[in-house]
Amino acid sequence: MNFSMLTLKVINDNPEEVVQRLSKKHFDAKDTVSQIIASDEIRRSTQTSLDTILGEINALSRSIGFLMKEGKKEEAATAREKVVALKESAKQLEEALKAAATKIEELLVTVPNLPHESVPEGKGADDNVVEKTGGVMPVLSEDALPHWELAKKYDLIDFELGVKITGAGFPVYKGKGARLQRALINFFLDSARDAGFLEVQPPYVVNSDSGFGTGQLPDKEGQMYHATLDDLYLIPTAEVPVTNMYRDVIIDEKELPLKNTAYSACFRREAGSYGKDVRGLNRLHQFDKVEIVCIDKPEHSYERLEEMVRHVESLVEKLELPWRILRLCGGDMSFTSALTFDFEVYSAAQQRWLEVSSVSNFENFQANRLKCRYRDADRKTQLCHTLNGSALALPRIMAALLENNQTPSGIRIPEVLVPYCGFTSI
């Protein structure tokens, strides 16, 4: 049974399976599902009572005119009194109905997307499954430097200056470091366009409706920078504004799939980050990323997912980086995803794998929030499936490029980037 949207019908019809499926994400939904079902029973019984009273009001209101024509003024007055009393009861029921609907909505938005059946069991990153590997592991000298020292040696990135201007996690790229950064952005955008993605340039701030539509709100509110005066959020990824281009839109079936790419700066508070994982470019509050987003029919979405994974694979191959693809286990998946593949590249000087991309199918979980639909050949509207992926996030790509390509005479630039940056080495 395929549940890709947690609607009331899905939960009412299959509560046990919903709870069981969500347990793979290590989310205990039993109490929440019970509350949703109980609130929906209240809503439905209240609606039934309200419909009955409104029917009585209509019947009495019609009878008053007939009674007056027949001269039965006392009976008409009694009917009016009943209408007044019934209207007061109807008002109370309407308030109860609104309260029940609000309660259901508040509960529903706390329930994650159901994982795809192919998602492996597991509690965290150590349980992710390696699907594929590629590239050649570089052999570096014993005195090889990590990228933050290379950046300082060749004056490419100034982390201290970023701290002065803003704070930790906001580096300043300089000279060939800035040019290499721009080269990567242009290479990623050109590659996405060649793969059939339409380039767009979205806003870097979004409203709360956009954050809700793609699932960042209320789940990740604490991880987003919030401009409270205007109630706007700095985007954590271009996924948010690009996917929201299709909020409250009905797409003609013939237009699908819709494929967009966008470059943006990304902003993440990353509260609680510390230790080796945050050295240099490993974890930033502001970073650059090229995103790819797909909107398609449900029956084609996993074909789109495979295409997106192959596209990202082609990028890391052309950059001559050692890479691997991970199928995320239930415990390491995002709130909104049904199936996610992570790409990692190997950082030779740090001797560790660095995540550079997540490619996910959200099925119609986001589309349900967004009201993103398509009209089929029978003129019926159905929810789309949404997908997105990093293609690619720049900081850790830059880190691996600097470290893996260091030589006694400088840093070699991968051949594919030379036309973009204009130099062969640093």
C-alpha positions as CSV (number, residue, x, y, z in Angstrom):
1,M,0.0,0.0,0.0
2,N,1.5,3.4,-1.1
3,F,0.8,6.3,1.3
4,S,2.6,9.3,0.0
5,M,0.5,11.9,1.7
6,L,-0.7,11.8,5.3
7,T,-4.3,12.8,4.8
8,L,-7.2,12.2,7.2
9,K,-8.4,9.4,4.9
10,V,-5.1,7.6,5.0
11,I,-4.8,7.8,8.8
12,N,-8.5,6.9,9.4
13,D,-8.3,3.9,7.0
14,N,-4.9,2.6,8.0
15,P,-3.8,3.8,11.4
16,E,-1.8,0.8,12.3
17,E,0.2,0.8,9.1
18,V,0.9,4.5,9.4
19,V,2.3,4.0,12.8
20,Q,4.3,1.0,11.7
21,R,5.7,2.8,8.6
22,L,6.7,5.8,10.6
23,S,8.5,3.7,13.1
24,K,11.2,3.2,10.5
25,K,11.9,6.9,10.8
26,H,12.1,6.3,14.6
27,F,9.0,8.5,15.0
28,D,6.4,7.2,17.5
29,A,3.1,8.2,15.8
30,K,0.8,6.1,17.9
31,D,-0.4,8.9,20.3
32,T,-0.6,11.5,17.5
33,V,-2.6,9.2,15.2
34,S,-5.0,8.4,18.0
35,Q,-5.5,12.1,18.7
36,I,-6.1,12.8,15.0
37,I,-8.7,10.1,14.7
38,A,-10.4,11.2,18.0
39,S,-10.4,14.9,16.8
40,D,-11.8,13.8,13.4
41,E,-14.6,11.9,15.1
42,I,-15.5,15.0,17.1
43,R,-15.3,17.1,13.9
44,R,-17.6,14.7,12.0
45,S,-20.2,14.3,14.8
46,T,-20.2,18.1,15.3
47,Q,-20.7,18.6,11.5
48,T,-23.6,16.2,11.6
49,S,-25.2,18.0,14.5
50,L,-24.6,21.3,12.8
51,D,-26.1,20.1,9.5
52,T,-29.2,18.9,11.4
53,I,-29.7,22.2,13.2
54,L,-29.2,24.2,10.0
55,G,-31.8,22.0,8.4
56,E,-34.2,22.8,11.2
57,I,-33.5,26.5,11.0
58,N,-34.3,26.4,7.3
59,A,-37.5,24.5,7.8
60,L,-38.7,26.7,10.6
61,S,-37.8,29.9,8.6
62,R,-39.9,28.7,5.7
63,S,-42.8,27.8,8.0
64,I,-42.9,31.3,9.5
65,G,-44.0,32.8,6.2
66,F,-46.8,30.3,5.8
67,L,-48.0,30.7,9.4
68,M,-48.1,34.5,9.0
69,K,-50.2,34.1,5.8
70,E,-52.6,31.9,7.7
71,G,-52.8,34.4,10.6
72,K,-51.2,32.1,13.1
73,K,-49.1,34.9,14.6
74,E,-48.5,33.1,18.0
75,E,-47.2,30.0,16.3
76,A,-45.0,32.2,14.0
77,A,-43.6,34.0,17.1
78,T,-42.9,30.6,18.7
79,A,-41.1,29.5,15.6
80,R,-39.0,32.6,15.6
81,E,-38.0,32.0,19.1
82,K,-36.9,28.5,18.2
83,V,-34.9,29.9,15.3
84,V,-33.1,32.3,17.6
85,A,-32.2,29.5,20.0
86,L,-31.1,27.2,17.2
87,K,-28.9,29.8,15.7
88,E,-27.2,30.2,19.0
89,S,-26.6,26.5,19.2
90,A,-25.4,26.5,15.6
91,K,-22.9,29.3,16.5
92,Q,-21.5,27.1,19.3
93,L,-21.2,24.1,17.0
94,E,-19.4,26.2,14.4
95,E,-16.9,27.2,17.0
96,A,-16.4,23.6,18.1
97,L,-16.1,22.5,14.5
98,K,-13.4,25.2,13.9
99,A,-11.6,24.1,17.0
100,A,-11.6,20.5,16.0
101,A,-10.3,21.3,12.5
102,T,-7.5,23.5,13.9
103,K,-6.5,20.7,16.3
104,I,-6.4,18.2,13.4
105,E,-4.2,20.6,11.3
106,E,-1.9,21.2,14.2
107,L,-1.4,17.5,14.7
108,L,-1.1,16.6,11.0
109,V,1.8,19.1,10.5
110,T,3.8,17.3,13.2
111,V,3.7,13.9,11.4
112,P,6.6,13.2,9.0
113,N,6.3,11.8,5.5
114,L,6.1,8.0,5.3
115,P,9.4,6.4,4.1
116,H,9.5,4.5,0.8
117,E,9.5,0.7,1.2
118,S,13.1,0.6,-0.1
119,V,14.4,2.7,2.8
120,P,16.7,0.5,5.0
121,E,16.3,0.2,8.7
122,G,18.7,2.1,10.9
123,K,19.1,4.7,13.6
124,G,21.6,7.1,12.1
125,A,24.4,7.9,9.6
126,D,26.3,4.7,10.5
127,D,23.4,2.6,9.2
128,N,23.2,4.2,5.7
129,V,23.8,1.8,2.9
130,V,26.6,2.5,0.3
131,E,25.0,2.0,-3.1
132,K,27.8,2.9,-5.4
133,T,31.4,4.3,-5.4
134,G,33.6,5.9,-8.0
135,G,36.6,8.0,-8.7
136,V,40.3,7.5,-7.8
137,M,41.6,8.0,-4.3
138,P,44.4,10.5,-4.3
139,V,47.8,9.7,-2.7
140,L,49.1,12.7,-0.8
141,S,52.4,13.3,0.8
142,E,52.7,13.0,4.6
143,D,52.9,16.8,4.9
144,A,49.6,17.4,3.0
145,L,47.6,20.3,4.4
146,P,43.8,20.5,5.2
147,H,41.9,23.0,3.1
148,W,41.8,25.7,5.8
149,E,45.6,25.8,5.8
150,L,45.8,25.7,2.0
151,A,43.3,28.6,1.9
152,K,45.5,30.6,4.2
153,K,48.8,29.6,2.4
154,Y,47.5,30.7,-1.0
155,D,45.3,33.5,0.2
156,L,42.1,32.0,-1.1
157,I,39.6,32.2,1.8
158,D,39.8,34.4,4.9
159,F,37.9,32.8,7.8
160,E,39.1,35.4,10.4
161,L,37.9,38.3,8.2
162,G,34.5,36.7,8.0
163,V,34.4,36.4,11.8
164,K,35.2,40.2,12.0
165,I,32.5,41.2,9.5
166,T,29.8,38.8,10.7
167,G,30.8,35.9,12.8
168,A,32.0,32.3,12.5
169,G,30.7,30.4,9.5
170,F,30.7,33.4,7.1
171,P,34.0,33.2,5.2
172,V,35.4,35.7,2.7
173,Y,36.6,34.3,-0.6
174,K,39.4,36.2,-2.2
175,G,41.3,36.2,-5.5
176,K,41.5,32.8,-7.1
177,G,39.4,31.4,-4.3
178,A,36.5,33.7,-5.4
179,R,37.1,32.9,-9.0
180,L,37.1,29.1,-8.4
181,Q,33.9,29.5,-6.4
182,R,32.3,31.4,-9.3
183,A,33.7,28.8,-11.8
184,L,32.0,26.0,-9.8
185,I,28.6,27.8,-9.8
186,N,28.7,28.4,-13.5
187,F,29.8,24.8,-14.3
188,F,27.0,23.4,-12.2
189,L,24.4,25.8,-13.8
190,D,25.6,25.0,-17.3
191,S,25.5,21.3,-16.6
192,A,22.0,21.5,-15.2
193,R,20.8,23.5,-18.3
194,D,22.4,20.9,-20.6
195,A,20.4,18.3,-18.7
196,G,17.1,20.0,-19.4
197,F,16.7,22.1,-16.3
198,L,15.3,25.7,-16.8
199,E,17.4,28.2,-14.9
200,V,15.6,30.6,-12.5
201,Q,16.9,33.2,-10.1
202,P,14.7,33.1,-6.9
203,P,14.5,35.4,-3.9
204,Y,16.7,34.7,-1.0
205,V,14.0,35.4,1.6
206,V,10.6,33.7,1.8
207,N,7.4,34.1,3.7
208,S,6.1,31.5,6.2
209,D,3.6,30.0,3.7
210,S,6.6,29.1,1.5
211,G,8.4,27.6,4.5
212,F,5.4,25.6,5.4
213,G,4.8,24.4,1.8
214,T,8.2,22.6,1.6
215,G,8.2,21.4,5.2
216,Q,10.8,23.6,6.7
217,L,8.1,25.1,9.0
218,P,7.3,24.2,11.6
219,D,9.9,21.3,11.6
220,K,13.1,23.3,11.2
221,E,12.1,26.8,12.4
222,G,15.0,27.0,14.8
223,Q,17.5,26.3,12.0
224,M,16.4,29.2,9.9
225,Y,17.3,32.9,10.1
226,H,14.1,34.8,10.8
227,A,13.6,38.5,10.0
228,T,11.0,39.0,12.7
229,L,9.9,42.6,11.8
230,D,8.7,41.4,8.4
231,D,8.1,37.7,9.3
232,L,10.4,36.6,6.5
233,Y,12.9,33.7,6.5
234,L,16.4,33.6,4.8
235,I,16.3,30.5,2.6
236,P,18.2,27.4,3.8
237,T,18.2,26.1,0.2
238,A,16.8,27.3,-3.2
239,E,14.5,24.3,-3.0
240,V,12.2,26.5,-0.9
241,P,11.5,29.4,-3.3
242,V,11.8,27.2,-6.5
243,T,9.3,24.6,-5.3
244,N,7.0,27.3,-4.1
245,M,6.8,28.7,-7.6
246,Y,4.2,25.9,-8.0
247,R,2.2,26.6,-4.8
248,D,-1.6,26.8,-5.5
249,V,-0.9,26.0,-9.2
250,I,-2.8,23.5,-11.4
251,I,-0.4,22.3,-14.1
252,D,-1.5,20.8,-17.4
253,E,-0.4,17.2,-17.6
254,K,1.3,17.9,-20.9
255,E,3.7,20.4,-19.2
256,L,5.2,17.7,-16.9
257,P,7.9,17.1,-16.0
258,L,8.8,20.6,-14.9
259,K,12.6,20.9,-14.3
260,N,14.2,23.9,-12.7
261,T,17.7,24.8,-11.5
262,A,18.8,27.7,-9.4
263,Y,21.9,29.1,-7.8
264,S,21.5,30.8,-4.4
265,A,23.3,31.6,-1.3
266,C,21.9,29.4,1.5
267,F,21.6,30.4,5.2
268,R,21.5,27.9,8.1
269,R,21.9,28.7,11.8
270,E,23.3,25.2,12.5
271,A,22.8,25.6,16.2
272,G,24.9,23.3,18.3
273,S,27.5,22.5,15.7
274,Y,31.0,22.1,17.1
275,G,34.3,20.2,16.8
276,K,36.1,18.9,13.7
277,D,32.9,18.9,11.7
278,V,32.9,22.7,11.6
279,R,36.6,23.4,10.7
280,G,37.1,25.5,7.6
281,L,34.4,24.9,5.0
282,N,33.0,21.8,6.6
283,R,30.0,23.5,8.1
284,L,29.0,27.1,7.4
285,H,26.1,29.4,8.2
286,Q,26.2,30.9,4.7
287,F,27.2,29.0,1.6
288,D,26.6,28.7,-2.1
289,K,24.6,25.9,-3.8
290,V,23.1,25.0,-7.1
291,E,19.8,23.2,-6.7
292,I,17.7,21.1,-9.1
293,V,14.0,20.7,-8.6
294,C,11.5,18.4,-10.5
295,I,7.7,18.3,-10.5
296,D,6.2,15.3,-12.1
297,K,3.3,12.8,-12.1
298,P,3.4,10.1,-9.4
299,E,4.1,7.3,-11.8
300,H,7.2,9.0,-13.2
301,S,8.7,10.4,-10.0
302,Y,11.1,7.5,-9.3
303,E,12.4,7.7,-12.9
304,R,13.0,11.4,-12.3
305,L,14.9,10.5,-9.1
306,E,17.2,8.1,-10.9
307,E,17.9,10.8,-13.6
308,M,18.8,13.3,-10.9
309,V,21.1,10.9,-9.1
310,R,22.8,10.2,-12.4
311,H,23.2,13.9,-13.1
312,V,24.9,14.5,-9.7
313,E,27.1,11.5,-10.3
314,S,28.3,13.0,-13.6
315,L,29.3,16.2,-11.8
316,V,31.5,14.6,-9.2
317,E,33.0,12.4,-11.9
318,K,33.9,15.4,-14.1
319,L,35.5,17.1,-11.0
320,E,37.7,14.0,-10.7
321,L,36.7,13.5,-7.1
322,P,36.4,10.1,-5.2
323,W,32.7,9.7,-4.5
324,R,30.1,7.4,-3.1
325,I,26.3,7.3,-3.0
326,L,24.4,6.4,0.2
327,R,20.8,5.3,0.5
328,L,19.7,6.9,3.8
329,C,18.3,4.7,6.5
330,G,15.0,5.6,8.2
331,G,16.7,7.2,11.2
332,D,18.8,9.6,9.1
333,M,16.1,10.8,6.7
334,S,14.5,14.3,6.7
335,F,11.0,15.0,8.0
336,T,9.7,15.5,4.4
337,S,11.5,12.8,2.4
338,A,10.2,9.5,1.2
339,L,13.6,8.4,-0.2
340,T,17.0,10.1,-0.1
341,F,20.3,9.4,-1.7
342,D,23.3,11.3,-0.3
343,F,26.5,12.0,-2.3
344,E,29.8,12.2,-0.4
345,V,33.3,13.0,-1.7
346,Y,36.5,11.9,0.0
347,S,38.6,14.6,1.6
348,A,42.1,13.2,1.4
349,A,43.9,15.5,3.8
350,Q,41.2,15.2,6.5
351,Q,40.8,11.5,5.6
352,R,37.0,11.5,5.8
353,W,33.9,11.6,3.6
354,L,32.1,14.8,3.2
355,E,28.4,15.1,2.2
356,V,28.0,17.3,-0.8
357,S,24.5,16.5,-2.1
358,S,21.1,15.0,-1.0
359,V,18.7,14.0,-3.8
360,S,15.2,13.2,-2.5
361,N,11.8,12.2,-3.7
362,F,9.1,13.7,-1.4
363,E,6.3,12.0,-3.4
364,N,3.2,14.2,-2.8
365,F,3.9,15.2,0.8
366,Q,5.1,18.7,-0.2
367,A,2.5,18.9,-3.0
368,N,-0.3,18.3,-0.5
369,R,1.0,21.3,1.6
370,L,1.6,23.4,-1.5
371,K,-1.7,22.4,-3.3
372,C,0.5,21.7,-6.3
373,R,-1.6,19.7,-8.7
374,Y,-1.9,18.7,-12.3
375,R,-4.9,18.2,-14.6
376,D,-5.0,14.8,-16.3
377,A,-6.5,13.8,-19.6
378,D,-9.9,13.3,-18.0
379,R,-9.7,16.9,-16.6
380,K,-9.4,15.6,-13.1
381,T,-6.9,17.3,-10.8
382,Q,-4.3,15.2,-8.9
383,L,-1.4,16.0,-6.6
384,C,2.0,16.1,-8.2
385,H,5.2,14.5,-6.8
386,T,8.1,16.9,-6.0
387,L,11.8,16.1,-6.0
388,N,15.0,18.1,-5.4
389,G,18.7,17.7,-5.1
390,S,22.0,19.6,-4.5
391,A,23.9,19.8,-7.8
392,L,26.0,20.8,-6.0
393,A,26.7,22.4,-2.6
394,L,30.0,24.3,-2.9
395,P,31.8,24.4,0.4
396,R,32.8,20.7,0.8
397,I,33.4,20.4,-3.0
398,M,35.8,23.3,-2.7
399,A,37.4,21.6,0.4
400,A,38.0,18.3,-1.4
401,L,39.2,20.0,-4.6
402,L,41.9,22.0,-2.7
403,E,43.0,19.1,-0.6
404,N,43.0,16.3,-3.2
405,N,44.7,18.3,-5.9
406,Q,47.6,19.8,-3.8
407,T,51.1,19.2,-5.2
408,P,54.5,20.5,-4.2
409,S,54.2,23.3,-6.8
410,G,50.6,24.3,-6.0
411,I,47.0,23.2,-6.4
412,R,45.9,21.6,-9.7
413,I,42.6,22.7,-11.2
414,P,40.4,19.9,-12.7
415,E,40.3,20.2,-16.5
416,V,36.6,20.7,-16.7
417,L,36.9,23.9,-14.6
418,V,39.8,25.5,-16.5
419,P,37.5,27.2,-19.1
420,Y,35.4,28.7,-16.3
421,C,38.1,30.0,-14.0
422,G,40.8,30.8,-16.5
423,F,43.8,29.2,-14.8
424,T,45.2,25.7,-14.6
425,S,46.7,25.9,-11.1
426,I,47.0,27.9,-7.9
